[in-house]
Amino acid sequence: MTYQGHVENGTVVLDDGMNLPNGVIVTVCLVDFLQDDESDDESGPSLYERLAPAIGTAKGLPPDASRNVDHYLYGAPKA
């Protein structure tokens, strides 16, 4: 289930008066966290640059792992 809300004084408040039971586990995913004066352009490192330290670190994978990732993770038929 997905609910909309906003942060008010450091607390997440759900919109439309939605109340969840105390103790329920939730995950908060930021949808629009950029400020108006910031832009989502080429100002930071690229995805390649951020992931470069992990490139080539996986060992023992089958040679077709990238093509058949769904097969190896979820048992889907091989491509």
Steps between C-alpha positions, in 0.01 A plus 500: 500500500620851428400806700582865437625727774734779596753582771387737772745599774711192426207258511340326202130589487277301266257698286122449490484419872641151444594335829713188520510280809777568753802280446438435129827488305522748213751604236533864404598573139580859410318608184596865460799580717675755279467863593370748240846650451662162439476307178523131419755542222861405438622682812601186692686180421348273238353163589811338353724714720298417811501126429859475368638352825262203465578425134659159460473401866240221460672161483373158393203615293385295199611649165137581408411658836427846361275364225317253726490691829129423546570128458774500764310723745140388453505178297356652182574314173839579348508744208 
